[in-house]
Amino acid sequence: MKDWQSMRALVISDIHGNLHALEAVLKVAQGCSGSGFDEIWNLGDLVGYGAHPNEVIDTLRASPARRVLHVRGNHDRVCCGLSSSQGFNPVAALAALWTRQHLRPENREWLRALPMGPIEAGRGVLCVHGSPLHEDQYIASMRDAWIPLRRMPAEVAFFGHTHLQGAFSCRGESWSEDAPAYTEGSRDEVQQFTLAMLAGSRYLINPGGVGQPRDGDWRAAFAIYDQSERQVTFYRTPYDVAAAQGAIRAAGLPERLAARLTTGR
Ligand SMILES: [Fe+2]
């Protein structure tokens, strides 16, 4: 067994019941740089929107990874009945109701037991859904990131919720915003972008949305965090979008949820 220092974590978020995207991510991640991954860190929103909530949960619960960490997301909370859908737009609320009706009882109970972030994934590393300061806070810009970066009780936090892949960092009073620059190849291919993490800097890192990207790139997003190399590599992988869309339509879920997977918006 590898020691802690050589640990590689597959960091995923916002799967949203999209089994086809999750399966593509797991397959690509297993072959990443020949090293695969040791652990999975799931940042929440396993369910809601997509047509395969039970299958997504079953897949992660059956993972052979050494450790699988989960943080609950706002859709997980609503879909298992811990919160109401007040504040959701009508499409999200309809999808949450459908998901609640279709979750198997044991998976509903499993969702109810998911921990609220932040949780400590390692020394100085947190996993959260929205922000280290509040699980439902959106961090979509450096303006949003600045206070959490300064106040979080760790040097690194992985977060999701916005479905936007990238990183925010600060060092003293200076700051940086890093969105992956996928300059080579095409969107029909797997692409990657590595960010070296500087000692003494603080980072908020979003692996992007697995099952419903919103940054204009339809491919499933994820990241591999390499503790010993002190780097995070962002990935995008194609998946069978048509199959995911067909399942959404066959389930009677709103057309908008199928259509948006084509554009990644
Ligand atoms: Fe989400």
Residues whose N, C-alpha, C, O or C-beta is under 5 A from the ligand:
A	BS01	LIG	D14 D45 H161
